[in-house]
Amino acid sequence: MERYGRITEKRKREIVLLRGKGCAYGKCAFCDYYLDKCCDEWENFDLNSRVLARVTGEFSDLEIINSGSVFELDIATLDLIKRICRDKNISVIHFESHYLYREKIYQLRREFDAFDLKLKLGLETFDYDLRENYLNKGIKERDARRIAEVFDEANFLFGIRGQTLDSMRKDIELGLKLFERICINVMCENSSSVKPDRRVIDDFINYIYPNYVDDGRVDILINNTDFGVGE
Ligand code: SF4
């Protein structure tokens, strides 16, 4: 599994895929990557140290993902992230978090107050019914502004049954209003029960993608390894 990558388009940054104790939520119907976990903190730290050693700081910007939320990384790894970012003059750090940790984000920002922290929410869609009754995302909030309140960025998932051109456009437009940046992930076949819907994906590629392919605030992952990490 590749755990280090460089994103050289739009917002240039390095990206690392670290390993934590596992996603505390673990119920999203479309996800199978939460299997990348280990309950031994020292084994995780050992692996994470080797991945973080590859960070150069060339873009002063580092994205950290861990098949779950930043709050599932061990303390030694978090300290090492701080140290490396300080040493390599990295000023911006992106972390991911599930909505259930929203009240811990303020404290995390305080702990990383020397850096510009960007918290990315796994939102998938603003459509409550699709998100909660089909994707089982675990965000029991209907108000888009309240959902976005403590987050800077968000992930969206496109290419699943029930989505339309209209619903995808609405997600993007509202996402760009409420977040600094968004990332669109096109659903890929995996071992979960949610399957990619070819018709929805074709609609996205033909009618929406051309409008956002050059938008610096929108990352688009047609394959889930497009950032250069994962398998
Ligand atoms: S999508 Fe994220 S929050 Fe949901 S189960 Fe997978 S790792 Fe956990």
Boltz pocket constraint, residues with backbone or C-beta under 6 A from the ligand:
constraints:
  - pocket:
      binder: B
      contacts: [[A, 23], [A, 24], [A, 25], [A, 26], [A, 27], [A, 28], [A, 31], [A, 32], [A, 33], [A, 34], [A, 67], [A, 68], [A, 98], [A, 122], [A, 137]]
      max_distance: 6.0
